[in-house]
């Protein structure tokens, strides 16, 4: 194979290794405060291409321009800063979002680069040049050419598929964000379109959230001000709508509770009236029974007085058919006795 092609193959291998190494280092650096690893990669796979390109610049440009460690540091400092600034600018223009924000750091430029990180990149350039790259060159020299080609083909397939998938997802995210912003602007400018506009904006926000995996990985980022204002308005609209729904539910629950109390009061009143009616009926039945008994006693007394002057015997006042038959039979005997004499 031609030396030029071999050098290109080696460069591609360096790009792969340093992209993975940058992903590991950045994840450890970002999560160091919380003692955890944070996946800050833009893609699905474990690699950050900007670190791979940065290391290629160091290997093939900085090292050839620098004659000592001091110039390695200086050249790495400004070259990686330019690369980081251009990458941040491009991503913001494409996705309306600043993917890393250094605005809270001292000596920053538009939040895209800052003195601290650029200094760290300069130190990293020294480490790559004098520590890792000699080891990498020795490693590459011992890897068979066909094995390296196989590794590169596999990485190209994986990275290419990831690149297409990620860009499609972020394209849907950007489209949903732009639609949300347009709906909010129209809803704000037109009262007649307000309800419909915010409803469409909420739908767009849901689509954004479905394609926001790449956003959650970056802990220091901010959206363009105009788009952030639109998203805040939609979130505020959702919160207000939720409060209105909660108020309606509270009123409905209060009315249901009030209706239930009224029904219970009606039931209690009906039960009380039924109890009173039952007691009244029982009282009337007892009064009628008492009067019937008094009438029987009076009939027995009259029947006994119209007889032979004998002392009237008390007649049973038992209730039922048998008691009534005894009373009738006694009265008949008392009436028929004088006639026989």
Protein Blocks (a to p, Z undefined) as FASTA:
>chain_A
ZZklmmmmmmmmmmmmmmmmmmmmmmmmmmmmnopacdfbfblbdcdfklmmmmmmmmmm
mmmmpcbfklmmmmmmmmmmmmmmmmmmmmmmmnopafbdcklpghiehhlacfklmmmm
mmmmmmmmmmmmmmmmmmmmmpcfklmmmmmmmmmmmmmmmmmmmmmmmmmmmmmmmmmm
mmmmmmmmpmklmmmmmmmmmmmmmmmmmmmmmmmmpmbdcddfklmmmmmmmmmmmmmm
mmmmmmmmmmmmmmmmmmmmmmmmmmmmmmmmmmmmmmmmmmmmmmmmmmmmmmmmmmmm
mmmmmmnopacddddfbecjklmmmmmmmmmmmmmmmmmZZ
